[in-house]
Amino acid sequence: MAFNDNPNVDDNSKRSEESVHVAKGLFSRKNGFITREEFPDYGVDLDVELIDENSGATSKKFGIQIKSTSDVKVVVHNESSFISLPFKTSRLRYLVEREPAYGLILIYDEIKEEIYFDYVEEIINRLCQIKEDDSWREQNTVNILIPLQSLKVDTVRDIHAKFTQRFKNHSLLIKSHGKDFNIPNLTFTTEFATINHQEDKVLLLEQYGSMLFNENEYGILSTAIESLTTQQINSSSEILFIAALLYSYTGKIIEGQYYVQKAKQVSSHLSEEKIVCLEFAGCYVEFAKGNVTHADYLKLFNSNLDNPNLSESNKLLIKINSVWFKFLDNHVIQVTSLDSSSISDLLSEIECSKIDINQKYLFQIYVYEIYYFMALNYFLKTFTEFKLKDSLKIAVPLEERINETNRILTAINEASEAIFNIYNYSLNKFKFLNATAAHALCKNFLSFRTAIYTVDFNENLNFNHSRQYERHYNFGVFAYSIYFELGLYQNAYESICQLREIVELCELTEGTKIGTKTKEELNKIIMEMSTSFGFKPAVSSIIEIANSKKESSLEKFSLIDDDVLRQHAEKIRIAYGLPEERSENIYLALKVIQTFELKNRNPQIELLEDRRHELSPKTHYATPSLFIIRHKVLGIESKPSSDINYLLEQFSTILKT
């Protein structure tokens, strides 16, 4: 081309210029937009800023990408018509990263001179529904579907309203919760302080409710749901599902039960994973009400261990809870050795998973709590056996006592250190994680000190533990405050109950009062929460243990049920190293003693056991023990028998005098 020749304008440039011109005419100042062309075009054709009718430019922007075509291909999907055309995946990604508005994709029909449009997030969602997997993300181009909705003055105004509301909602989230995620809160007070339109609240909950729940944003969820009418809630299966989970796991048991039932009625509209989550929420409510046992809960966990519809996160959580409930179940809880292999396996699986780092830390807390619990139960079992052997005059080598003590303390310290490191990591950054770590530290310390008190473990009597009590009391106060702030009332209730127990135990064992509130004040808060939220009234286990210690050994022995009595018999058998079949004869001997103590009211009457069978391992409890009943003063005695009822019949007259 010569210098004096006019340059040629190719057809593509003409079409591009025409489509941009039409789009700019619609996204005009008159309609509430400032439109700027992007040059060079790295991902969008137009950068559009919203104009507020009162304040002018707002700096709230979204992008528009325009595609022109003279060959519009229409396809049908789910009984609706869409325009199908190839689109660069890199440009889709660029639009998706322009949060929170994302933007629009426009299709200009050159023949009809008409523009069709859709929101970027809707296009992505549609792709995810159509495609079998995410492999399209690795392609250079992908066919996108744009509905046959024309861009006109009215629809442009709707777009303005929608994007304006989206920015308001985003600002609200940042203002209320941004500090939890280290997001700077640089905003100004405007008239748009809350979500005002009912339709927007419903849409917000349906689109982002699950995300907010997973991020533990219970406060904003609760506020949004409570602002809706009953009709609006009942008309949305998604909102019913969120309400069921929200109220169940935040401890509002009555509301939780109601919404679980309502959500189950429309469960056909929910995904398989959400149906399983709903089932767990229902079981959680019944468990909180005391209608479901640990064993029932465990069955539900085990039945879903291999459920293919569950996410990796939910599968891990089920595995953790399965192990946890095995230890909580009174019929399963027999820690015979301090084997940490199951704990190591769980921790390794969590570490290798692809879940969020904070969720990894949260799951690690749960696992270390189980490990701590295992160590404490092994401690109770081991030192109860030591005391039993001492009472039976069976020598326990000092080296064995020291080794067992070191093993237990090593496990306890390992779990405590790991949880404390997570507490420090999350401090002033991630509230829920931080509160969970603080709650675990407080609970574990309380469990350890309670175990020490229960078995009368001989510690250094010159050491006062008041400072440790005060430190862990503060952990409990911190957890309670954060839980209450986040709307996690069930967790807050558990924390305040722990505080009451710590105060009680410290006063009982150390003779020191700690904390800023008295036991009476803590009890008042506990009663108020129990009444307000429908929680099961909390009974102080410390007071029960203290009262039990005041009873004589015979009084305590007379109250033991048959299952516990058989457990004692088994421990005695193991302590003596006797064959398994002799456990029944030991139980029968204990039952004779227990029945006598329950029925005898005459202090002059005594029960004596023929203990000659103890002289040889061959005869030691090889047959049922023989007893006699004797009057201490008169010297009258019954015939030997292993049948307590027969013995009591012989002395029936004496027992009544």
C-alpha positions in Angstrom: 0.0 0.0 0.0 1.4 3.4 -1.0 1.7 6.4 1.2 -1.1 8.2 -0.6 -3.5 5.3 -0.5 -6.3 5.1 2.1 -5.9 2.3 4.6 -8.4 -0.6 4.4 -10.6 -1.4 7.4 -11.1 -5.2 7.7 -14.6 -6.6 8.3 -13.7 -7.9 11.8 -12.7 -4.4 12.9 -16.0 -3.0 11.5 -18.1 -5.6 13.3 -16.2 -5.1 16.6 -16.6 -1.4 16.4 -20.3 -1.7 15.7 -20.9 -4.1 18.6 -19.0 -1.9 21.1 -20.9 1.2 19.8 -24.3 -0.5 20.5 -23.2 -1.7 23.9 -21.8 1.7 25.0 -25.2 3.2 23.9 -27.0 1.0 26.4 -24.4 1.2 29.2 -24.6 5.0 29.1 -24.4 7.8 31.7 -28.1 8.2 31.2 -28.7 4.6 32.3 -26.3 4.9 35.3 -22.9 3.8 33.8 -19.5 5.2 32.9 -18.1 3.0 30.1 -14.5 2.9 29.1 -12.9 0.8 26.3 -10.0 -1.3 27.5 -6.9 -0.9 25.4 -5.1 -3.1 24.9 -7.9 -5.7 25.3 -6.4 -8.2 27.8 -9.7 -9.8 28.8 -12.6 -7.4 28.5 -13.8 -5.0 25.9 -15.4 -2.5 28.3 -14.7 -1.5 31.8 -17.9 -0.3 33.3 -18.4 1.8 36.4 -21.7 2.1 38.3 -23.0 5.7 38.8 -25.0 6.4 42.0 -27.8 8.9 41.4 -26.8 10.8 44.6 -23.0 10.6 44.7 -22.0 10.1 41.0 -19.0 7.8 40.3 -18.7 4.9 42.8 -15.5 3.1 41.8 -17.7 -0.1 41.7 -16.7 -1.7 38.4 -17.4 -4.8 36.3 -16.2 -6.0 33.0 -17.9 -6.7 29.7 -16.6 -9.0 27.0 -18.4 -8.8 23.6 -18.5 -11.4 20.8 -19.9 -10.6 17.3 -21.2 -13.2 15.0 -23.3 -13.4 11.8 -24.0 -17.1 12.3 -26.0 -17.5 15.6 -26.3 -21.1 16.5 -29.2 -21.9 18.8 -29.3 -25.1 20.9 -31.8 -26.5 23.4 -30.7 -27.3 27.0 -33.2 -28.3 29.7 -36.1 -27.3 27.5 -34.7 -23.8 27.1 -33.0 -22.2 24.0 -29.4 -20.9 24.2 -26.9 -19.4 21.8 -23.8 -21.6 21.6 -20.4 -20.3 20.6 -16.8 -21.0 21.4 -15.1 -18.8 24.0 -11.5 -18.6 25.2 -11.2 -20.2 28.7 -8.5 -17.7 29.6 -10.9 -14.8 29.2 -13.5 -16.7 31.3 -11.0 -17.0 34.0 -10.1 -13.3 33.8 -13.7 -12.4 34.2 -14.2 -14.8 37.1 -11.3 -13.2 39.0 -12.9 -9.7 38.8 -14.7 -10.1 42.2 -17.3 -9.5 43.4 -19.2 -8.4 40.3 -17.4 -10.7 37.8 -19.2 -9.2 34.8 -21.1 -9.9 31.6 -20.7 -11.6 28.3 -22.5 -10.1 25.3 -23.3 -11.7 22.0 -24.0 -9.3 19.1 -26.1 -10.7 16.3 -24.9 -8.9 13.2 -27.9 -9.9 11.1 -30.6 -8.8 13.6 -28.4 -6.1 15.1 -29.4 -7.4 18.5 -27.4 -8.1 21.7 -27.9 -11.1 24.0 -26.3 -11.3 27.4 -25.7 -13.3 30.6 -23.8 -13.0 33.9 -20.4 -14.7 34.0 -21.3 -16.7 37.2 -24.4 -18.1 35.5 -22.4 -19.1 32.5 -19.8 -20.9 34.6 -22.5 -22.6 36.7 -24.1 -23.8 33.5 -20.8 -25.2 32.2 -20.3 -27.1 35.5 -23.8 -28.6 35.1 -23.3 -29.7 31.5 -19.7 -31.0 31.6 -19.0 -34.3 33.3 -15.8 -33.0 34.8 -13.5 -29.9 35.0 -11.3 -30.9 32.0 -12.8 -28.0 30.0 -10.8 -25.6 32.2 -7.6 -27.0 30.6 -8.8 -26.4 27.0 -8.1 -23.2 25.0 -11.7 -22.7 24.2 -15.1 -24.0 25.4 -18.6 -23.7 24.0 -20.6 -21.5 26.3 -24.4 -21.1 26.3 -26.0 -17.6 26.4 -29.8 -17.5 26.9 -31.9 -15.7 24.3 -32.4 -12.6 26.6 -32.0 -9.3 24.8 -30.1 -6.4 26.1 -32.5 -3.4 26.2 -33.0 -0.3 28.3 -35.1 -2.1 30.8 -32.7 -5.0 31.2 -29.8 -2.7 31.5 -31.6 -1.0 34.5 -32.1 -4.4 36.0 -28.4 -5.1 35.6 -27.6 -1.8 37.3 -29.8 -2.7 40.3 -28.4 -6.2 40.5 -24.7 -5.1 40.5 -25.4 -2.3 42.9 -27.0 -4.8 45.3 -24.1 -7.2 44.8 -21.6 -4.6 45.8 -23.7 -3.6 48.8 -23.8 -7.2 50.0 -20.1 -7.6 49.4 -19.4 -4.5 51.5 -21.6 -5.8 54.2 -19.7 -9.1 54.4 -16.4 -7.3 54.5 -17.5 -4.8 57.1 -19.0 -7.5 59.4 -16.4 -10.3 59.0 -13.5 -9.0 56.9 -11.2 -8.8 60.0 -11.6 -12.5 60.5 -9.8 -13.2 57.2 -7.3 -10.3 57.3 -9.3 -8.3 54.6 -8.9 -4.6 55.0 -12.1 -2.8 55.9 -11.8 0.5 54.0 -15.4 1.7 53.6 -17.5 4.7 54.2 -20.9 4.9 55.9 -23.7 5.2 53.4 -27.4 4.7 53.3 -26.8 1.1 52.1 -25.9 -0.4 55.4 -28.0 -3.5 55.2 -29.6 -5.8 52.7 -33.0 -4.2 52.3 -34.9 -6.1 49.6 -36.5 -9.4 50.6 -35.8 -10.8 47.1 -32.1 -10.0 47.5 -32.0 -11.7 50.9 -33.6 -14.9 49.5 -31.2 -14.8 46.5 -28.2 -14.2 48.7 -29.0 -17.1 51.0 -29.7 -19.5 48.2 -26.5 -18.6 46.4 -24.1 -18.1 49.3 -25.8 -19.7 52.3 -23.8 -22.9 52.2 -20.5 -21.0 51.7 -21.3 -18.8 54.7 -22.1 -21.9 56.8 -18.9 -23.6 55.9 -17.0 -20.4 56.9 -18.8 -20.4 60.3 -20.5 -17.1 59.5 -23.5 -18.0 61.7 -24.3 -14.5 62.8 -25.0 -13.1 59.3 -26.8 -16.2 58.4 -29.0 -16.0 61.4 -29.8 -12.4 60.9 -30.7 -13.0 57.2 -32.9 -16.0 57.9 -34.8 -14.3 60.8 -35.6 -11.3 58.6 -37.4 -13.5 56.1 -41.1 -14.4 56.3 -42.2 -18.0 57.0 -43.5 -18.3 53.4 -40.1 -17.2 52.0 -38.3 -19.8 54.0 -40.7 -22.6 53.4 -40.7 -21.9 49.6 -36.9 -22.5 49.3 -35.5 -26.0 49.8 -32.0 -24.5 50.0 -32.9 -22.0 52.8 -34.7 -24.7 54.7 -31.6 -26.8 54.4 -29.3 -24.0 55.7 -31.8 -23.2 58.5 -31.8 -26.8 59.6 -28.0 -27.0 59.8 -27.6 -23.5 61.3 -30.0 -23.9 64.2 -29.1 -27.6 64.9 -25.3 -27.0 65.2 -25.6 -23.6 66.9 -27.6 -25.3 69.7 -31.0 -23.9 69.0 -32.4 -27.3 69.4 -36.1 -26.5 69.1 -35.7 -24.5 65.9 -33.2 -27.1 64.6 -35.7 -29.9 65.0 -38.4 -27.9 63.3 -36.3 -27.0 60.2 -34.8 -30.5 60.0 -38.3 -31.9 59.6 -39.3 -29.2 57.1 -36.2 -29.7 55.0 -36.7 -33.5 54.9 -40.1 -32.9 53.4 -38.5 -31.2 50.4 -35.3 -33.3 50.3 -36.0 -34.5 46.8 -34.8 -31.0 45.7 -31.5 -31.4 47.5 -28.3 -33.1 46.4 -27.3 -36.5 47.9 -24.6 -35.0 50.0 -27.0 -32.4 51.5 -29.5 -35.2 52.3 -26.7 -37.0 54.2 -25.8 -33.7 56.0 -29.5 -33.2 56.9 -29.6 -36.8 58.3 -26.6 -35.9 60.5 -28.2 -32.7 61.7 -31.3 -34.5 62.7 -29.3 -37.1 64.6 -27.3 -34.3 66.2 -30.6 -32.7 67.5 -31.8 -35.9 68.9 -28.5 -36.6 70.5 -28.5 -33.1 72.1 -32.0 -33.9 73.4 -30.8 -37.1 74.9 -33.0 -39.3 72.6 -30.0 -40.9 70.7 -27.1 -42.8 72.2 -23.5 -42.7 71.2 -24.0 -46.2 69.7 -26.8 -44.9 67.5 -24.7 -42.0 66.4 -21.8 -44.3 65.7 -24.0 -46.5 63.4 -24.9 -43.4 61.3 -21.2 -42.5 60.9 -20.2 -46.0 60.0 -23.0 -46.4 57.5 -21.6 -43.3 55.6 -17.9 -44.1 55.7 -17.8 -45.1 52.0 -20.6 -42.9 50.7 -19.5 -41.8 47.2 -21.7 -38.7 47.4 -19.7 -37.1 50.2 -16.9 -34.6 49.8 -13.4 -35.3 51.0 -13.9 -33.0 53.9 -17.1 -34.7 55.0 -15.5 -38.1 54.7 -12.6 -37.1 56.9 -15.0 -35.7 59.4 -17.0 -38.9 59.5 -13.8 -40.9 60.0 -12.8 -38.7 62.9 -16.2 -38.9 64.5 -16.4 -42.6 64.1 -13.2 -43.0 66.2 -14.4 -40.4 68.7 -17.8 -42.1 69.3 -16.2 -45.5 69.7 -14.5 -44.1 72.8 -17.6 -42.2 74.0 -19.7 -45.4 73.8 -19.7 -46.8 77.4 -19.9 -50.4 76.0 -16.9 -50.0 73.7 -14.6 -47.8 75.9 -12.0 -50.3 77.0 -8.6 -48.8 76.3 -6.3 -51.8 76.9 -3.2 -50.2 75.5 -2.0 -46.7 74.4 -1.7 -47.5 70.7 -1.5 -44.3 68.7 -1.5 -45.9 65.3 -5.1 -44.9 64.5 -4.3 -41.3 65.5 -1.2 -41.3 63.3 -3.2 -42.6 60.4 -5.9 -40.0 60.8 -3.3 -37.2 61.0 -1.5 -38.4 57.9 -4.8 -38.6 56.0 -5.7 -35.1 57.0 -2.2 -33.8 56.1 -2.3 -35.4 52.6 -5.9 -34.2 51.9 -6.7 -31.3 49.6 -8.9 -29.4 52.0 -8.3 -25.9 53.2 -5.4 -25.3 55.6 -7.6 -23.9 58.4 -9.9 -26.9 58.0 -6.9 -29.2 58.3 -6.0 -27.5 61.6 -9.5 -27.8 62.8 -9.6 -31.5 62.1 -6.2 -31.9 63.8 -7.7 -30.4 66.9 -10.4 -33.0 66.8 -7.9 -35.8 66.4 -5.6 -34.6 69.2 -8.7 -34.4 71.5 -9.3 -38.1 70.8 -5.7 -38.9 71.5 -5.8 -36.9 74.8 -9.0 -38.8 75.7 -7.4 -42.1 74.9 -4.4 -41.3 77.2 -6.7 -40.2 80.1 -8.7 -43.4 79.8 -5.6 -45.5 79.8 -4.4 -43.5 82.8 -7.6 -44.3 84.7 -7.5 -48.0 83.7 -3.8 -48.3 84.6 -3.8 -46.6 88.0 -7.0 -48.2 89.0 -5.4 -51.6 88.4 -2.3 -50.4 90.4 -4.6 -49.5 93.3 -6.5 -52.8 93.0 -3.2 -54.8 93.1 -2.1 -52.7 96.1 -5.3 -53.6 97.9 -4.9 -57.3 97.0 -1.2 -57.2 98.2 0.1 -57.8 94.7 3.4 -56.1 94.2 3.8 -53.7 91.2 7.5 -53.0 90.3 8.4 -49.3 90.6 9.9 -49.3 87.2 6.6 -50.4 85.7 4.8 -47.6 87.5 7.3 -45.0 86.2 7.3 -46.3 82.6 3.5 -46.2 82.4 3.4 -42.7 83.9 5.9 -41.4 81.4 4.0 -43.0 78.4 0.8 -41.4 79.5 2.3 -37.9 80.2 4.2 -38.0 76.8 0.9 -38.6 75.0 -0.9 -35.9 76.9 1.9 -33.4 76.4 2.1 -34.2 72.7 -1.6 -33.5 72.2 -1.6 -30.3 74.3 1.4 -28.9 72.5 -0.1 -29.5 69.1 -3.4 -27.8 70.0 -1.6 -24.9 71.7 0.4 -24.3 68.5 -2.8 -24.1 66.5 -4.2 -21.7 69.1 -1.1 -19.4 68.5 -1.4 -19.7 64.7 -5.0 -18.7 64.7 -4.8 -15.9 67.3 -6.4 -12.7 66.1 -6.8 -14.1 62.7 -9.3 -17.0 62.5 -11.9 -16.7 65.3 -13.7 -20.0 65.0 -10.4 -22.0 64.8 -9.0 -20.0 67.7 -12.0 -20.5 69.9 -12.0 -24.3 69.1 -8.4 -24.6 70.1 -9.0 -22.6 73.3 -12.0 -24.7 74.1 -10.0 -27.9 73.6 -7.2 -26.7 75.9 -9.6 -25.8 78.6 -11.6 -29.1 78.3 -8.5 -31.3 78.2 -7.0 -29.7 81.3 -10.3 -30.1 83.2 -10.4 -33.8 82.2 -6.9 -34.4 83.3 -7.3 -32.7 86.7 -10.6 -34.5 87.2 -8.9 -37.8 86.5 -6.2 -37.0 89.0 -8.8 -36.2 91.6 -10.9 -39.2 90.9 -8.2 -41.9 91.4 -6.4 -39.9 94.2 -3.2 -39.9 92.2 -0.2 -39.1 94.4 1.4 -35.9 93.1 3.9 -33.5 94.7 1.9 -32.2 97.6 4.1 -29.1 97.8 3.1 -27.9 94.3 0.0 -25.7 93.9 -1.8 -25.8 90.5 -3.8 -22.6 90.9 -1.8 -20.8 88.1 -2.6 -23.7 85.7 -6.2 -23.5 86.7 -6.3 -19.7 86.1 -4.6 -20.0 82.7 -7.0 -22.6 81.4 -9.9 -20.8 82.9 -8.9 -17.9 80.7 -8.9 -20.2 77.7 -12.4 -21.2 78.6 -13.6 -17.6 78.9 -12.1 -16.7 75.5 -13.8 -19.7 73.9 -17.1 -18.9 75.4 -16.9 -15.2 74.3 -16.0 -16.0 70.7 -18.6 -18.9 70.4 -21.3 -16.6 71.7 -20.2 -13.8 69.3 -20.3 -16.3 66.3 -23.8 -17.5 67.4 -22.5 -21.0 68.3 -24.7 -21.3 71.4 -24.2 -25.0 72.0 -20.5 -24.6 72.0 -20.8 -21.5 74.2 -23.0 -23.5 76.6 -20.4 -26.3 76.8 -17.7 -23.7 77.5 -19.5 -22.0 80.3 -20.3 -25.4 81.9 -16.5 -26.2 81.8 -15.7 -22.9 83.5 -18.1 -23.8 86.3 -16.4 -27.2 86.7 -12.9 -25.7 86.7 -13.8 -23.2 89.4 -15.4 -26.0 91.5 -12.4 -28.3 91.1 -9.8 -25.7 91.8 -11.6 -24.6 95.0 -12.0 -28.3 96.0 -8.4 -29.4 95.3 -6.3 -26.2 95.7 -8.4 -24.3 98.2 -8.2 -21.3 95.8 -11.0 -19.2 94.1 -10.2 -18.3 90.5 -11.9 -16.2 87.8 -14.1 -13.1 87.8 -17.4 -14.9 88.4 -18.5 -17.0 91.3 -20.0 -20.5 91.0 -23.4 -19.0 91.7 -23.0 -16.5 88.9 -21.8 -19.2 86.5 -24.8 -21.4 87.5 -27.2 -18.6 86.8 -25.8 -18.2 83.2 -26.0 -21.9 82.7 -29.6 -22.0 83.8 -30.5 -19.1 81.6 -28.9 -20.6 78.5 -30.5 -24.0 79.2 -33.9 -22.3 79.4 -33.5 -20.0 76.4 -32.0 -22.5 74.0 -33.6 -25.7 75.2 -30.3 -27.3 76.3 -30.3 -30.4 78.6 -29.6 -29.1 82.2 -25.9 -29.6 83.1 -25.1 -31.6 86.2 -21.8 -30.9 87.9 -19.6 -34.1 87.6 -17.2 -32.6 90.1 -19.9 -32.3 92.8 -20.9 -35.9 92.0 -17.3 -37.2 92.3 -16.9 -35.2 95.6 -20.1 -36.6 97.0 -19.0 -40.1 96.0 -15.7 -39.7 97.8 -17.6 -38.8 101.0 -19.5 -42.1 100.9 -17.9 -45.2 102.6 -16.5 -47.9 100.3 -19.3 -50.2 101.3 -21.9 -47.6 100.4 -20.4 -47.1 97.0 -20.0 -50.8 96.5 -23.7 -51.4 97.2 -24.7 -49.0 94.4 -22.7 -50.6 91.6 -24.8 -52.3 88.9 -24.1 -55.8 87.5 -22.2 -54.6 84.4 -19.7 -52.7 86.5 -19.6 -55.5 89.0 -18.5 -57.9 86.2 -15.9 -55.4 85.1 -14.5 -55.4 88.7 -14.5 -59.1 88.7 -12.5 -59.2 85.4 -10.0 -56.7 86.7 -9.4 -58.9 89.8 -9.0 -62.0 87.6 -6.4 -60.2 85.4 -4.6 -58.9 88.5 -4.3 -62.4 89.9 -3.4 -63.8 86.5 -6.3 -66.4 86.6 -7.9 -68.2 83.7 -10.8 -66.4 81.9 -13.5 -68.9 83.1 -12.9 -67.9 86.7 -14.2 -64.4 86.2 -17.7 -65.7 86.7 -16.9 -67.1 90.2 -15.3 -63.8 91.2 -18.4 -62.0 90.1 -20.6 -64.4 92.1 -18.5 -63.7 95.2 -18.8 -60.0 94.7 -22.5 -60.3 94.2 -22.9 -62.2 97.5 -21.0 -59.4 99.4 -23.1 -56.7 97.6 -26.4 -58.3 98.4 -25.5 -58.8 102.0 -24.5 -55.2 102.4 -27.8 -54.1 100.8 -30.0 -56.2 103.0 -28.3 -56.4 106.3 -29.3 -53.7 108.8 -27.9 -55.4 112.0 -24.3 -54.3 112.9 -23.8 -57.5 114.9 -24.2 -59.6 111.8 -21.2 -60.3 109.6 -20.4 -62.1 106.4 -17.3 -64.3 106.2 -15.7 -65.9 103.2 -13.8 -69.2 103.2 -10.6 -68.0 101.6 -8.6 -71.2 101.7 -9.1 -71.5 97.9 -6.5 -68.6 97.6 -3.7 -70.9 98.8 -3.1 -72.4 95.4 -3.5 -71.0 91.8 -5.3 -74.3 91.0 -8.1 -73.7 93.5 -8.1 -69.9 93.4 -11.8 -69.1 92.4 -11.9 -72.4 90.6 -15.3 -73.0 92.2 -17.9 -70.5 93.7 -16.7 -69.2 97.0 -18.3 -70.4 100.2 -19.6 -67.9 102.8 -21.1 -68.1 106.3 -23.2 -65.5 108.2 -22.2 -65.1 111.9 -23.5 -63.2 114.9 -20.5 -61.4 116.4 -21.8 -61.5 120.0 -23.8 -64.8 120.2 -21.4 -66.7 117.9 -24.2 -68.2 116.0 -23.3 -69.0 112.4 -25.0 -70.4 109.3 -24.0 -73.4 107.3 -21.5 -72.7 104.5 -23.0 -71.8 101.1 -22.4 -69.8 98.0 -26.1 -69.0 97.8 -26.7 -65.6 99.5 -30.5 -66.1 99.6 -30.1 -69.4 101.4 -27.7 -67.8 103.9 -30.1 -64.9 104.6 -33.1 -67.2 105.1 -31.2 -69.0 107.9 -30.6 -65.7 109.7 -33.9 -64.0 108.8 -35.1 -63.7 112.4 -31.8 -62.4 113.6 -31.6 -59.8 110.8 -35.0 -58.3 111.8 -34.0 -57.9 115.5 
